[in-house]
Amino acid sequence: MVSVEDHLRDQPEVSVALWHAFEEQIRTCGPFSYSPSKTTVTFKGTRRGFAGARPDRLGVVGYLDLQHEVEDPRFTNSTRYTNRLFTHSFRITSASQLDEVFAGWVSEAYAVGQGAHLGR
């Protein structure tokens, strides 16, 4: 069984700090649970997973599930996941990238985890 700590172990301090900063953005949205797997730590709301991340030697890689497509240099890829959801892969290499705009996308993804995409 893989744990959150397994993902953080042996990673550069700066990458672990970025992961915790991302985790804190999620924490400010409300309650969630972790679902660690071999490749990432998924953050789950009451209805579904809405984000995932793991530190690596360059920073943090992860994804956010959003109800619309977003173009931004932080997102390395965007893929339609369902008719109502897009998965946005990201790479964060500095704390400045976790700004208010990114926090807004985290909040939108959190709403997806609570089922916001089901209400239309």
N, C-alpha and C positions, 0 to 999 in steps of 0.2 A: 504494500500500500504506500503510495506517494503522499507526502505531506507538503504543506506550504513551506515549512522549514527546509525540506529537501531542495526546493527550488531556489531558496535564498543562500543556501550553504555554498561556500567556495566561489561566490560571485564577488566582483569588485564592490567595495563599500559605496562608491558613487551610484552604482547600478541598484544596489539594495535600497539606498536612500530614495532613489527615483521611484522604485516599486512601492515603497511605503507612502510616498507623496501621492501616487496614483490611488493607492488603497484609501488614503485619507479623503480624496475627492469623492470616492464612492461612499465612504462612511458618513459624510455630511448629508448624503441623500436620504439615508434611513437604514433600517435593518436589512441584512443580507446574509447569505451563507457562502462558504467556500466549497468548491468541488475540485480538489487538486487531481490532476492526471499526470501521466508521464510527460506530456508536452507543455502543459500550461496550468495555471490556477484559474478556474472559472468562478466568477462571481454570480450568484444566483439570487433572484428575487423570489417572490411568492409564487410566480407563475412559471418562470423559466430563467435560464442563464442569459445574461445580457452583456457581459464583458469577460475578458480574460487577459491575463498578462503573466509574464515571467521576466526576471532580470537576465541579462546576458553580459558578455564582456564589453559591449558598446553602450548599454543603457537598458531600456525596457522595450520588449516587443509585446504586442497584444492586439486586441480587437474590441470594437464596440458594435453592438447591434442597434441600428437606428432605423426610423421609419422613412427616411429620405436619404438620398445620396448627397454626400458632402465632398467637395474638392478642397483639399488643403495639403500642403507639403508634408505634414505629419502623417497623413494617411498614405501608405504605400500601395494600397489596393482597395477597391470597393467592389463587392460582388452582391448581386441580388440573391438573397437567401430564400425568401418567399415572396408572394405578391405584395406583402406589406413591410418586408424587412430587408435591409441592406447590411451586410457585414463589412465593416471598415477595419482593415489591418493598419496598425500604426507602429511607428518606431519613435521613441522618446530618448533623446540623448542629453538633454539639459533641463533643469528645473523650470527655466523660463518658458518651455513649451507647454507646461502644465498650467496655462494661464486661465483667465475667466472664460474665454471662448471654449477651450478644451473642457473646462468644468461644466459648461453648458451642455456639451455633447454627452458627457458622463451622466448628467442629470436626465437627459433624454433617453439614454440607454437604460438607466435605472427604471424609468417609467415603463419601458418595454418589459423589463423583468417583472414588473407588477401587473402586466397585461394590457398596457395602454394600446397596443397594436390590435387588440381584439375588439375594441369598442366601436370601430367604424361601421 
